[in-house]
Amino acid sequence: MKKSHTRLLPLLLAAAMTGLLPSVPAHAATQNIEACGDGTAMLGSLTAIEHSAFQVHLRLNAQHYSAYGNARADSAYVLEFLQREKEQARLADADYICISAGLMDFIAPLREQTDVYLQETGGTQFIDLFTDVPEEQLAAYADELAKCVTANQDALTEHYKAIAQELDRYDHAKVMLMTVYNPLRCCKTELSPERQACYDKVSAAVDAMLTETVNPLICELGETYGYTVVDAYTVLDAAGFASPENLDPYPTSAGYEALGKAFLKALDTPVPEGYTTGDVDKDGAVNASDAAKVLIHAAASGAASENGLLTITGELLSADYDHNGVLNASDAARILIYSAEQGAATE
């Protein structure tokens, strides 16, 4: 049976489109989440929400989130970041400090050597070496690529020890370290057995470095200092979780969803289940009643953005229809439009 709030549709739409019902100022943040590193855990999406795991956590708990990710941040960058007085002053107020480092330490030299080979062969991306280069030449390339993977291994080890020590000054914060995963294990391109063997040689070199040196060290440091370790290596060890064809090491949407759930678990935050975007009152229908509840909430208690950050209660996670981190009349308008379209489709 349909709800009896359809008379609200013209008024709500008018208010939404003209901005007569603005968001109320944001609630004060209850906790500070600071994240630094290569950005692996800071981007992407979680289920239907086009935001990172940290932003979803912030939605559920009205917390303040800051990400200082850099697409090329290696362990040296993260260490230098933590040693800056300005950053130390800010991190002193953090309740959570999340670090993802080490991925770029082997991706960078791998990219550098790959670029040399691509110039020689006329290829455009990493996977071209394994699909287009003659097998005899490819075997030599694979040997060199496997060697360059470990070029920064010793430096990475020393940097991570220093990173762990730097983080020890923040004894009031929950520190989370992310293990490093191997994006090459997720290749979806089908290769001949000979070419696959060459590809596997490079991937195995990465795997050996991570499983024998880097990740055991991260786990050891976590145990020594009492830090929480999020095992990204295990979480992302599945096909479809990364796109290594062009040495783009970041997870796919499916990978971010899996990693996001792991981080939310580490943050002691339940992952929302069973919600549908727009169905604010959870009755199984998306219609004008839901839009009305969005507007009532925006007017009464509010949710707004502050420097790109947001505060939305967990009960209203479904209400942010456009997934932009702000709960206001625009969401109500979109819910009404969707409801009208669904009604027209069933007539």
C-alpha distance (Angstrom), angle and dihedral (degrees) to the residues before:
residue distance angle dihedral
M1 . . .
K2 3.81 . .
K3 3.78 121.5 .
S4 3.82 118.5 -109.0
H5 3.80 97.7 -126.4
T6 3.80 100.0 94.1
R7 3.81 90.4 109.6
L8 3.79 87.0 70.6
L9 3.79 92.2 63.0
P10 3.85 100.0 88.9
L11 3.80 93.5 43.0
L12 3.78 94.3 45.7
L13 3.77 93.4 46.6
A14 3.79 91.5 49.2
A15 3.79 91.7 49.7
A16 3.80 92.2 46.8
M17 3.77 96.0 48.4
T18 3.80 95.4 44.9
G19 3.79 95.7 44.8
L20 3.80 94.7 -122.1
L21 3.79 91.1 140.2
P22 3.80 106.3 51.6
S23 3.77 125.2 -179.5
V24 3.77 119.3 -87.8
P25 3.85 116.3 -119.4
A26 3.79 114.1 -81.7
H27 3.76 123.1 -92.7
A28 3.78 116.8 -107.6
A29 3.76 111.9 -87.7
T30 3.78 113.1 -108.4
Q31 3.78 97.7 -160.0
N32 3.79 138.2 16.7
I33 3.80 121.5 -129.3
E34 3.80 114.5 -166.6
A35 3.80 120.0 -172.7
C36 3.78 128.7 -175.3
G37 3.77 135.4 173.7
D38 3.78 143.2 60.7
G39 3.78 94.5 -21.5
T40 3.80 96.1 -114.5
A41 3.79 94.5 128.9
M42 3.77 96.9 32.0
L43 3.79 104.8 66.3
G44 3.78 137.2 48.8
S45 3.76 130.4 51.3
L46 3.78 144.5 -63.2
T47 3.82 116.8 -143.3
A48 3.81 107.4 -52.5
I49 3.79 94.5 -17.7
E50 3.79 115.4 97.1
H51 3.79 94.2 -145.2
S52 3.76 136.4 91.3
A53 3.77 125.3 -92.7
F54 3.79 90.4 -103.8
Q55 3.79 92.8 54.1
V56 3.79 91.0 49.5
H57 3.79 89.0 50.7
L58 3.78 88.3 51.0
R59 3.80 90.6 50.9
L60 3.78 91.5 54.0
N61 3.77 96.3 46.2
A62 3.82 107.5 28.2
Q63 3.78 91.9 -117.2
H64 3.78 135.6 154.4
Y65 3.79 116.5 -112.0
S66 3.80 129.4 -169.3
A67 3.79 124.7 179.3
Y68 3.77 122.0 -164.7
G69 3.76 98.0 -177.9
N70 3.76 125.3 156.2
A71 3.80 122.0 -165.5
R72 3.81 90.1 -135.6
A73 3.78 99.5 35.7
D74 3.79 110.0 140.9
S75 3.80 126.1 -179.9
A76 3.82 91.3 -84.8
Y77 3.81 90.1 56.3
V78 3.81 92.5 49.9
L79 3.80 92.2 48.7
E80 3.79 92.0 49.1
F81 3.80 89.6 47.9
L82 3.80 91.9 53.9
Q83 3.80 91.5 49.0
R84 3.81 95.2 57.4
E85 3.79 112.8 107.2
K86 3.80 91.1 -139.6
E87 3.78 92.2 55.4
Q88 3.79 92.5 43.7
A89 3.78 90.2 55.9
R90 3.79 91.0 52.3
L91 3.79 95.3 43.6
A92 3.80 89.1 52.8
D93 3.82 86.7 75.6
A94 3.80 95.5 46.8
D95 3.78 123.2 117.9
Y96 3.82 92.3 -171.7
I97 3.79 127.2 28.3
C98 3.80 114.5 -170.5
I99 3.80 121.4 -168.2
S100 3.80 128.6 -170.0
A101 3.79 112.1 177.6
G102 3.78 139.2 145.0
L103 3.79 102.5 53.8
M104 3.78 95.4 96.6
D105 3.81 91.9 46.3
F106 3.80 89.7 78.5
I107 3.81 99.6 23.1
A108 3.82 92.7 60.0
P109 3.85 97.9 57.3
L110 3.79 89.7 39.3
R111 3.80 90.2 54.4
E112 3.79 92.0 46.0
Q113 3.80 94.0 54.0
T114 3.80 91.6 41.1
D115 3.81 90.5 55.5
V116 3.81 89.5 55.3
Y117 3.81 91.3 53.0
L118 3.79 93.2 44.5
Q119 3.79 90.2 54.7
E120 3.79 89.7 51.6
T121 3.80 94.3 48.6
G122 3.79 102.5 32.2
G123 3.80 93.2 -119.6
T124 3.77 123.9 144.6
Q125 3.80 106.0 -151.9
F126 3.79 141.4 27.2
I127 3.79 95.9 -100.2
D128 3.83 90.7 55.7
L129 3.79 88.9 73.3
F130 3.79 90.0 62.4
T131 3.79 97.4 42.1
D132 3.83 104.6 38.6
V133 3.81 109.7 25.0
P134 3.86 116.6 92.3
E135 3.78 110.2 -98.7
E136 3.83 95.5 -117.4
Q137 3.79 90.9 53.9
L138 3.79 92.2 41.7
A139 3.80 91.6 56.8
A140 3.82 90.0 58.3
Y141 3.80 91.0 46.2
A142 3.80 91.5 51.1
D143 3.81 91.3 52.3
E144 3.80 92.1 54.0
L145 3.79 94.1 42.8
A146 3.79 90.3 52.1
K147 3.80 89.9 52.4
C148 3.80 95.4 49.3
V149 3.82 91.5 52.6
T150 3.81 90.4 75.8
A151 3.80 96.1 42.7
N152 3.82 92.2 109.9
Q153 3.79 98.7 32.0
D154 3.82 96.9 109.9
A155 3.79 92.6 44.4
L156 3.80 90.4 48.3
T157 3.79 90.5 53.1
E158 3.79 93.4 51.6
H159 3.80 93.2 43.0
Y160 3.78 92.5 52.4
K161 3.79 92.3 50.8
A162 3.80 88.7 52.8
I163 3.82 91.3 45.8
A164 3.80 90.9 54.4
Q165 3.79 90.4 49.4
E166 3.81 92.5 49.5
L167 3.79 90.6 51.3
D168 3.80 91.1 53.3
R169 3.79 90.3 77.1
Y170 3.82 89.6 70.8
D171 3.78 97.2 68.9
H172 3.81 93.1 158.7
A173 3.82 94.2 57.6
K174 3.78 128.8 81.6
V175 3.80 103.8 -121.4
M176 3.80 119.0 -154.8
L177 3.80 124.1 -166.9
M178 3.78 121.9 -166.3
T179 3.78 120.3 -145.1
V180 3.79 116.2 -130.3
Y181 3.78 119.1 -105.5
N182 3.79 131.3 -152.7
P183 3.83 110.0 -118.6
L184 3.82 91.4 -174.6
R185 3.79 90.3 70.8
C186 3.80 89.0 68.1
C187 3.81 99.0 62.0
K188 3.81 111.8 141.4
T189 3.81 98.5 -172.5
E190 3.80 113.6 111.4
L191 3.81 113.0 -127.9
S192 3.76 135.6 -178.7
P193 3.82 115.0 -99.1
E194 3.81 91.6 -102.7
R195 3.79 93.9 48.8
Q196 3.78 91.9 42.8
A197 3.80 88.9 54.9
C198 3.81 89.7 55.8
Y199 3.79 91.4 48.5
D200 3.79 91.5 47.1
K201 3.80 90.5 52.6
V202 3.81 90.2 62.2
S203 3.78 93.4 42.1
A204 3.81 90.8 48.2
A205 3.80 90.3 54.2
V206 3.79 89.7 55.2
D207 3.79 91.0 45.3
A208 3.79 93.2 50.4
M209 3.79 92.1 51.1
L210 3.78 92.4 48.9
T211 3.81 100.0 41.8
E212 3.80 97.6 39.2
T213 3.80 102.0 37.6
V214 3.79 121.8 1.7
N215 3.79 105.3 42.8
P216 3.83 95.8 39.1
L217 3.81 86.8 53.1
I218 3.81 91.7 50.8
C219 3.80 90.6 49.9
E220 3.80 91.1 46.7
L221 3.80 91.9 50.4
G222 3.78 90.3 47.8
E223 3.78 90.4 54.1
T224 3.81 93.3 43.9
Y225 3.80 95.5 50.6
G226 3.78 98.8 30.0
Y227 3.81 95.1 -112.3
T228 3.79 124.0 153.0
V229 3.81 113.5 -114.3
V230 3.81 119.7 -150.5
D231 3.79 107.1 -157.9
A232 3.80 101.8 -139.3
Y233 3.80 90.1 162.3
T234 3.80 91.6 65.8
V235 3.80 95.6 36.3
L236 3.81 94.1 53.2
D237 3.79 97.7 39.5
A238 3.79 93.3 111.1
A239 3.79 138.8 92.5
G240 3.78 115.3 -92.1
F241 3.79 95.1 26.1
A242 3.80 95.9 102.9
S243 3.80 139.8 19.4
P244 3.82 107.6 -134.2
E245 3.80 96.3 161.6
N246 3.80 90.2 101.8
L247 3.81 96.3 25.6
D248 3.77 89.2 -101.2
P249 3.79 96.7 150.9
Y250 3.78 99.3 -168.4
P251 3.80 122.2 108.9
T252 3.77 125.3 -103.4
S253 3.80 119.9 -118.1
A254 3.80 88.7 -87.8
G255 3.79 89.7 50.2
Y256 3.79 92.6 49.7
E257 3.78 90.2 49.1
A258 3.80 91.1 54.0
L259 3.80 92.9 43.8
G260 3.78 91.6 44.3
K261 3.78 91.6 55.7
A262 3.80 90.0 49.9
F263 3.79 91.2 52.4
L264 3.78 93.2 45.9
K265 3.79 88.7 52.6
A266 3.81 89.6 50.6
L267 3.80 89.1 48.6
D268 3.82 88.6 54.5
T269 3.80 90.3 -117.8
P270 3.80 121.8 135.3
V271 3.78 115.7 -124.9
P272 3.81 108.8 -121.3
E273 3.78 114.4 -113.2
G274 3.76 134.1 -170.7
Y275 3.79 98.5 17.0
T276 3.78 125.0 133.6
T277 3.79 121.0 -153.5
G278 3.79 107.6 -107.6
D279 3.81 96.5 16.5
V280 3.79 94.5 106.7
D281 3.79 97.1 164.6
K282 3.83 93.0 43.6
D283 3.79 95.7 -128.6
G284 3.79 94.6 131.3
A285 3.83 96.5 -103.8
V286 3.81 131.6 92.3
N287 3.81 109.2 -147.1
A288 3.81 148.7 117.3
S289 3.79 93.1 -56.7
D290 3.80 89.5 62.4
A291 3.81 90.7 48.4
A292 3.78 90.2 51.7
K293 3.79 91.3 53.0
V294 3.81 90.4 51.5
L295 3.79 91.6 53.9
I296 3.80 93.3 44.6
H297 3.79 90.1 52.0
A298 3.81 92.9 46.4
A299 3.78 91.6 50.9
A300 3.81 96.6 42.4
S301 3.78 108.7 37.3
G302 3.76 103.5 -4.0
A303 3.74 139.3 -162.9
A304 3.77 124.5 -137.2
S305 3.76 142.0 160.1
E306 3.77 124.9 -100.6
N307 3.79 118.2 -170.2
G308 3.78 88.8 -21.7
L309 3.80 92.2 -49.2
L310 3.76 127.0 113.2
T311 3.77 147.0 -159.1
I312 3.78 119.8 -149.3
T313 3.77 125.2 153.0
G314 3.76 119.4 -119.9
E315 3.81 92.7 -116.8
L316 3.81 89.5 62.4
L317 3.79 97.5 44.4
S318 3.81 88.0 115.2
A319 3.78 92.0 53.5
D320 3.81 97.9 70.6
Y321 3.79 90.2 86.6
D322 3.80 97.7 171.8
H323 3.83 92.3 44.4
N324 3.80 93.4 -133.2
G325 3.79 96.0 128.3
V326 3.83 94.9 -108.7
L327 3.79 122.6 101.3
N328 3.82 110.9 -153.2
A329 3.80 147.3 111.4
S330 3.78 92.2 -54.8
D331 3.80 89.5 66.7
A332 3.80 89.9 49.8
A333 3.80 90.2 51.7
R334 3.78 92.4 51.2
I335 3.79 91.5 48.3
L336 3.80 90.0 52.1
I337 3.78 92.8 47.9
Y338 3.79 90.5 50.3
S339 3.79 90.9 47.2
A340 3.82 91.5 50.5
E341 3.79 91.7 48.6
Q342 3.79 91.7 50.2
G343 3.79 90.8 48.4
A344 3.80 92.1 50.9
A345 3.80 90.6 49.2
T346 3.80 92.3 56.3
E347 3.80 96.4 47.3
